[in-house]
Amino acid sequence: EGDREDTRAIENCYKLKLKRLFDHRLADIERTHNDKAHSLQQDYQFKLREADDARAVAVAQAAAEETDKLQRLTYTHLQASPNMRIRPQTSLQRGSTQSLR
């Protein structure tokens, strides 16, 4: 009877040790998983910011190109219109506009 109790106590001790080892390993796995998930989330956020920055640059560049096109078209149109010719200012005209300022 005493040997059986000792055997059960030893078995219970091993079971408890195995459960602790299992719980410890499970906690390690969960911690590793959470760290990886956090790292992936940060990487994803960084790539989103990079994409937003690239999109903003592309939009600004396209807007600048369109503005440049419109300016060239307007200048060409004004040059082509006989009534709307752009005449260079003479030094007298430049002086008079500066004195009005």
KOLBA-359880 format. One record per residue: residue in three letters; x, y, z of N, C-alpha, C in turn. Coordinates in nm, 4 decimals, padded with zeros to 6 digits, m for minus. Layout:
N
R   resn        n.u        n.v        n.w       ca.u       ca.v       ca.w        c.u        c.v        c.w
R    ala          X          Y          Z          X          Y          Z          X          Y          Z
...
//
This chain:
101
R   resn        n.u        n.v        n.w       ca.u       ca.v       ca.w        c.u        c.v        c.w
R    glu    00.0834   m00.1202    00.0000    00.0000    00.0000    00.0000    00.0875    00.1262    00.0000
R    gly    00.1903    00.1309    00.0772    00.2794    00.2460    00.0850    00.3538    00.2672   m00.0451
R    asp    00.3917    00.1557   m00.1112    00.4615    00.1677   m00.2404    00.3701    00.2272   m00.3466
R    arg    00.2428    00.1862   m00.3415    00.1468    00.2420   m00.4387    00.1293    00.3916   m00.4192
R    glu    00.1210    00.4338   m00.2983    00.1071    00.5771   m00.2695    00.2315    00.6534   m00.3158
R    asp    00.3480    00.5931   m00.2907    00.4725    00.6572   m00.3361    00.4740    00.6671   m00.4887
R    thr    00.4311    00.5605   m00.5566    00.4283    00.5592   m00.7029    00.3328    00.6664   m00.7538
R    arg    00.2156    00.6763   m00.6924    00.1190    00.7799   m00.7330    00.1752    00.9198   m00.7081
R    ala    00.2408    00.9396   m00.5978    00.2989    01.0703   m00.5658    00.4046    01.1060   m00.6699
R    ile    00.4867    01.0066   m00.7068    00.5895    01.0306   m00.8089    00.5227    01.0627   m00.9434
R    glu    00.4193    00.9838   m00.9797    00.3466    01.0090   m01.1055    00.2848    01.1485   m01.1051
R    asn    00.2237    01.1867   m00.9952    00.1629    01.3194   m00.9852    00.2685    01.4287   m00.9966
R    cys    00.3844    01.4042   m00.9365    00.4934    01.5014   m00.9444    00.5379    01.5178   m01.0894
R    tyr    00.5553    01.4057   m01.1613    00.5931    01.4127   m01.3025    00.4861    01.4814   m01.3871
R    lys    00.3604    01.4504   m01.3560    00.2503    01.5138   m01.4302    00.2544    01.6662   m01.4098
R    leu    00.2774    01.7086   m01.2861    00.2843    01.8515   m01.2579    00.4027    01.9149   m01.3298
R    lys    00.5180    01.8452   m01.3282    00.6349    01.8985   m01.3991    00.6079    01.9087   m01.5480
R    leu    00.5462    01.8039   m01.6052    00.5135    01.8065   m01.7483    00.4155    01.9183   m01.7795
R    lys    00.3171    01.9378   m01.6932    00.2202    02.0452   m01.7165    00.2901    02.1812   m01.7102
R    arg    00.3790    02.2013   m01.6141    00.4531    02.3281   m01.6052    00.5390    02.3499   m01.7299
R    leu    00.6086    02.2424   m01.7730    00.6901    02.2531   m01.8939    00.6036    02.2872   m02.0148
R    phe    00.4883    02.2202   m02.0245    00.3969    02.2473   m02.1348    00.3473    02.3916   m02.1290
R    asp    00.3061    02.4365   m02.0120    00.2564    02.5739   m01.9962    00.3662    02.6756   m02.0297
R    his    00.4885    02.6466   m01.9834    00.6007    02.7363   m02.0117    00.6276    02.7416   m02.1624
R    arg    00.6285    02.6268   m02.2272    00.6530    02.6220   m02.3723    00.5409    02.6926   m02.4478
R    leu    00.4174    02.6723   m02.4055    00.3035    02.7380   m02.4687    00.3146    02.8897   m02.4538
R    ala    00.3549    02.9366   m02.3370    00.3730    03.0806   m02.3153    00.4833    03.1339   m02.4066
R    asp    00.5934    03.0586   m02.4229    00.7005    03.1000   m02.5143    00.6500    03.1111   m02.6575
R    ile    00.5726    03.0135   m02.6995    00.5176    03.0140   m02.8359    00.4243    03.1326   m02.8553
R    glu    00.3379    03.1582   m02.7578    00.2466    03.2727   m02.7666    00.3233    03.4042   m02.7707
R    arg    00.4278    03.4170   m02.6894    00.5089    03.5384   m02.6871    00.5777    03.5583   m02.8228
R    thr    00.6342    03.4518   m02.8773    00.6991    03.4593   m03.0087    00.5977    03.4975   m03.1157
R    his    00.4801    03.4380   m03.1105    00.3743    03.4692   m03.2072    00.3343    03.6161   m03.1963
R    asn    00.3162    03.6650   m03.0745    00.2771    03.8049   m03.0546    00.3858    03.9007   m03.1026
R    asp    00.5127    03.8657   m03.0751    00.6234    03.9498   m03.1223    00.6252    03.9565   m03.2747
R    lys    00.6071    03.8418   m03.3389    00.6063    03.8390   m03.4862    00.4874    03.9183   m03.5409
R    ala    00.3721    03.9018   m03.4785    00.2527    03.9734   m03.5234    00.2742    04.1246   m03.5087
R    his    00.3349    04.1658   m03.3990    00.3620    04.3083   m03.3772    00.4602    04.3601   m03.4820
R    ser    00.5634    04.2832   m03.5091    00.6625    04.3221   m03.6090    00.5991    04.3333   m03.7477
R    leu    00.5152    04.2378   m03.7817    00.4456    04.2425   m03.9110    00.3535    04.3632   m03.9192
R    gln    00.2866    04.3956   m03.8110    00.1972    04.5119   m03.8078    00.2764    04.6404   m03.8296
R    gln    00.3925    04.6514   m03.7635    00.4765    04.7694   m03.7810    00.5266    04.7795   m03.9251
R    asp    00.5672    04.6670   m03.9817    00.6147    04.6646   m04.1201    00.5034    04.7070   m04.2154
R    tyr    00.3838    04.6570   m04.1901    00.2678    04.6921   m04.2734    00.2396    04.8426   m04.2653
R    gln    00.2426    04.8989   m04.1447    00.2181    05.0420   m04.1271    00.3254    05.1245   m04.1982
R    phe    00.4507    05.0804   m04.1908    00.5603    05.1497   m04.2585    00.5381    05.1487   m04.4086
R    lys    00.5011    05.0334   m04.4633    00.4787    05.0232   m04.6075    00.3582    05.1077   m04.6508
R    leu    00.2560    05.1166   m04.5665    00.1423    05.2040   m04.5970    00.1854    05.3499   m04.6032
R    arg    00.2690    05.3925   m04.5057    00.3184    05.5307   m04.5074    00.4050    05.5556   m04.6307
R    glu    00.4877    05.4584   m04.6679    00.5698    05.4729   m04.7884    00.4812    05.4883   m04.9117
R    ala    00.3762    05.4069   m04.9207    00.2850    05.4139   m05.0348    00.2132    05.5486   m05.0380
R    asp    00.1699    05.5975   m04.9219    00.1042    05.7285   m04.9151    00.1993    05.8396   m04.9597
R    asp    00.3245    05.8315   m04.9137    00.4234    05.9319   m04.9534    00.4475    05.9282   m05.1044
R    ala    00.4614    05.8080   m05.1591    00.4849    05.7947   m05.3033    00.3652    05.8474   m05.3823
R    arg    00.2455    05.8196   m05.3329    00.1243    05.8680   m05.3997    00.1187    06.0210   m05.3954
R    ala    00.1538    06.0798   m05.2818    00.1524    06.2260   m05.2688    00.2536    06.2894   m05.3637
R    val    00.3704    06.2299   m05.3764    00.4717    06.2819   m05.4680    00.4214    06.2735   m05.6114
R    ala    00.3602    06.1597   m05.6461    00.3092    06.1418   m05.7826    00.1985    06.2430   m05.8132
R    val    00.1101    06.2670   m05.7181    00.0012    06.3640   m05.7382    00.0586    06.5048   m05.7546
R    ala    00.1556    06.5403   m05.6707    00.2158    06.6737   m05.6804    00.2883    06.6902   m05.8136
R    gln    00.3563    06.5859   m05.8558    00.4280    06.5923   m05.9836    00.3301    06.6053   m06.0999
R    ala    00.2215    06.5282   m06.0968    00.1209    06.5361   m06.2026    00.0570    06.6754   m06.2048
R    ala    00.0295    06.7307   m06.0873   m00.0297    06.8647   m06.0804    00.0666    06.9687   m06.1374
R    ala    00.1943    06.9555   m06.1050    00.2935    07.0499   m06.1574    00.3036    07.0387   m06.3096
R    glu    00.2995    06.9167   m06.3602    00.3053    06.8969   m06.5053    00.1831    06.9575   m06.5746
R    glu    00.0661    06.9394   m06.5146   m00.0565    06.9955   m06.5718   m00.0523    07.1480   m06.5683
R    thr   m00.0030    07.2042   m06.4590    00.0098    07.3497   m06.4496    00.1046    07.4015   m06.5563
R    asp    00.2149    07.3318   m06.5746    00.3124    07.3711   m06.6765    00.2498    07.3652   m06.8160
R    lys    00.1739    07.2592   m06.8434    00.1062    07.2470   m06.9736    00.0099    07.3637   m06.9957
R    leu   m00.0694    07.3940   m06.8921   m00.1659    07.5033   m06.9039   m00.0957    07.6371   m06.9262
R    gln    00.0137    07.6586   m06.8574    00.0870    07.7836   m06.8769    00.1414    07.7936   m07.0187
R    arg    00.1952    07.6814   m07.0695    00.2476    07.6840   m07.2065    00.1358    07.7055   m07.3078
R    leu    00.0211    07.6413   m07.2859   m00.0924    07.6581   m07.3772   m00.1426    07.8026   m07.3749
R    thr   m00.1525    07.8590   m07.2553   m00.1988    07.9968   m07.2429   m00.1016    08.0910   m07.3129
R    tyr    00.0263    08.0738   m07.2898    00.1263    08.1591   m07.3533    00.1196    08.1451   m07.5050
R    thr    00.1090    08.0203   m07.5535    00.1003    07.9953   m07.6982   m00.0253    08.0598   m07.7555
R    his   m00.1370    08.0467   m07.6841   m00.2631    08.1055   m07.7295   m00.2523    08.2581   m07.7355
R    leu   m00.1934    08.3162   m07.6326   m00.1787    08.4617   m07.6300   m00.0857    08.5093   m07.7418
R    gln    00.0175    08.4339   m07.7685    00.1087    08.4708   m07.8767    00.0411    08.4589   m08.0130
R    ala   m00.0501    08.3623   m08.0256   m00.1173    08.3394   m08.1537   m00.2289    08.4396   m08.1789
R    ser   m00.2852    08.4985   m08.0727   m00.3951    08.5942   m08.0900   m00.3372    08.7301   m08.1284
R    pro   m00.3818    08.7864   m08.2403   m00.3274    08.9157   m08.2824   m00.3593    09.0281   m08.1847
R    asn   m00.4732    09.0238   m08.1196   m00.5115    09.1298   m08.0268   m00.4485    09.1125   m07.8884
R    met   m00.3946    08.9958   m07.8625   m00.3468    08.9657   m07.7280   m00.1958    08.9428   m07.7249
R    arg   m00.1241    09.0019   m07.8133    00.0208    08.9807   m07.8171    00.0852    09.0298   m07.6875
R    ile    00.1773    08.9521   m07.6417    00.2538    08.9930   m07.5248    00.3700    09.0758   m07.5754
R    arg    00.3694    09.1995   m07.5326    00.4749    09.2905   m07.5783    00.5757    09.3087   m07.4657
R    pro    00.7011    09.3090   m07.5011    00.8005    09.3324   m07.3956    00.7873    09.4737   m07.3417
R    gln    00.8097    09.4888   m07.2130    00.8015    09.6211   m07.1509    00.9271    09.7002   m07.1856
R    thr    00.9060    09.8264   m07.2087    01.0218    09.9147   m07.2289    01.0724    09.9578   m07.0926
R    ser    01.1908    10.0100   m07.0873    01.2466    10.0532   m06.9592    01.1629    10.1647   m06.8980
R    leu    01.0989    10.2491   m06.9824    01.0121    10.3542   m06.9308    00.8904    10.2955   m06.8610
R    gln    00.8301    10.1920   m06.9246    00.7118    10.1288   m06.8643    00.7495    10.0598   m06.7333
R    arg    00.8630    09.9926   m06.7312    00.9057    09.9262   m06.6079    00.9270    10.0281   m06.4971
R    gly    00.9874    10.1377   m06.5290    01.0098    10.2425   m06.4290    00.8799    10.2990   m06.3772
R    ser    00.7835    10.3177   m06.4662    00.6568    10.3766   m06.4218    00.5783    10.2799   m06.3354
R    thr    00.5851    10.1489   m06.3638    00.5123    10.0549   m06.2784    00.5810    10.0425   m06.1429
R    gln    00.7124    10.0586   m06.1395    00.7822    10.0498   m06.0110    00.7530    10.1732   m05.9261
R    ser    00.7349    10.2896   m05.9903    00.7081    10.4091   m05.9114    00.5667    10.4067   m05.8548
R    leu    00.4761    10.3297   m05.9169    00.3387    10.3201   m05.8648    00.3303    10.2309   m05.7408
R    arg    00.4292    10.1494   m05.7264    00.4241    10.0535   m05.6135    00.4504    10.1184   m05.4867
//
